[in-house]
Amino acid sequence: MTPPRLGFIGIGLMGHPMTRRLLAAGFDVTVWNRTPAKAAPLREAGARVAGSIAELMEAVDVVLLCLANTAVVEDVVFGEGGVAQHGRAGQRLVDLSSSDPAATRDFADWLESECGMHWVDAPVSGGVAGAEAGSLAIMCGGDAEDIEAIRPVLAPLSAQVTHMGPVGSGQVTKVCNQMVVGCQAAVLAEMVALAEASGVDATRLTEALAGGFADSTPFRILTPRMAANDFADPPWHLRTLLKDLDMAVAQSQRSGSATPMSGLAAQLMRAQAGRGHAEHDPAILVEAYRSIDEGDEA
């Protein structure tokens, strides 16, 4: 069976290593990015760089998106010159972005009515390290036939692909994932600040708690950065985690399910973003508590 020809739109922190893995696995990949310079290095790795979405859509069977948020997904797919304008029946769209579940369901209906393409939501978890290693967890929503068809495409990117239900189910599952991550980030900031204020060397917390019930991937990533004041050159951004928690709160309102902890974590992150830290690592949350301590001492 001939492998599908792939298009990849969104060559950012996650999209770049994912595209490289697809190329290394032998897929024919055409890329397009709103900032062309970000896509240029992939030409050397074997990708074709399209000058427009129209050019990309002519050459592919499956188009993968890895974009910043729901609004960008809508613009790329349904904006002037976008995917919907140039798509055709038989092609599939796979959205690896973290997008709003309700909007995703609407987008899927809209895309099929516009050009006959099928939509699969396939958000990922595992960060840049997971994208580079091909160890992402991918949670999918869509028709079973579509999920099975794209499994070979997702294989080089993932350690696990789970079909969670109809379109939108993958995005709901990613929201659930981010609720856990976001609330952990908030309490880790409290923990590091408390340790420091109590005279404990916070740089040794990951060593001390390794293998215990508190151990987790966010703990191992965020705690050392908090303790070392390492907020620059982040592998992820505070704004991204805040966006996901806001989607969790919005989904809770639709479903009538309470999310008080996620709502509080979002407000703590919003306060830090408002202080100019949106582009910093989520580890910057610890600064909120250090500021409080310094103010109390004054």
PESULLIN-V463341 format. One record per backbone hydrogen bond with DSSP energy under -0.5 kcal/mol. NH is the residue of the N-H (numbers start at 1). CO is the residue of the C=O. If there is no record, write none. Layout:
NH	CO
NH	CO
//
This chain:
6	28
7	62
8	30
9	64
10	8
10	32
12	10
16	12
17	13
18	14
19	15
20	16
21	17
22	18
23	19
24	20
25	21
26	23
27	22
29	27
30	6
31	48
32	8
36	34
38	35
39	35
39	36
40	36
41	37
42	39
43	39
43	40
44	40
44	41
45	41
46	43
47	42
48	29
50	31
50	48
56	52
57	53
58	54
59	55
59	56
60	57
61	5
62	5
63	92
64	7
65	94
66	9
73	69
74	70
75	71
76	72
77	73
78	74
79	75
82	79
83	76
84	77
86	82
86	83
87	83
90	116
91	88
92	61
93	118
94	63
95	93
95	120
96	65
96	94
99	97
104	100
105	101
106	102
107	103
108	104
109	105
110	106
111	107
112	108
113	109
114	110
115	111
116	111
116	112
117	111
118	91
120	93
121	141
122	95
122	120
123	139
124	96
125	137
130	126
131	127
132	128
133	129
134	130
135	130
136	130
136	157
137	125
138	136
138	160
139	123
140	138
140	162
141	121
142	165
147	143
148	144
149	145
150	146
151	147
151	148
153	150
154	150
155	151
156	152
157	154
158	154
158	155
159	136
160	136
162	138
164	140
164	162
165	140
169	166
172	168
173	169
174	170
175	171
176	172
177	173
178	174
179	175
180	176
181	177
182	178
183	179
184	180
185	181
186	182
187	183
188	184
189	185
190	186
191	187
192	188
193	189
194	190
195	191
196	192
197	193
198	194
199	196
200	195
202	200
204	201
205	202
208	204
209	205
210	206
212	209
215	212
220	216
221	217
222	218
223	218
223	219
225	221
226	222
227	223
228	224
229	226
230	225
231	229
238	280
239	278
241	237
242	238
243	239
244	240
245	241
246	242
247	243
248	244
249	245
250	246
251	247
252	248
253	249
254	250
255	251
256	252
257	252
263	259
264	260
265	261
266	262
267	263
268	264
269	265
270	266
271	267
272	268
273	269
274	270
275	271
275	272
276	273
277	272
278	273
280	277
281	231
284	281
285	282
286	283
287	284
288	285
289	285
289	286
290	286
291	287
292	288
293	289
294	290
295	291
296	292
297	293
298	294
//
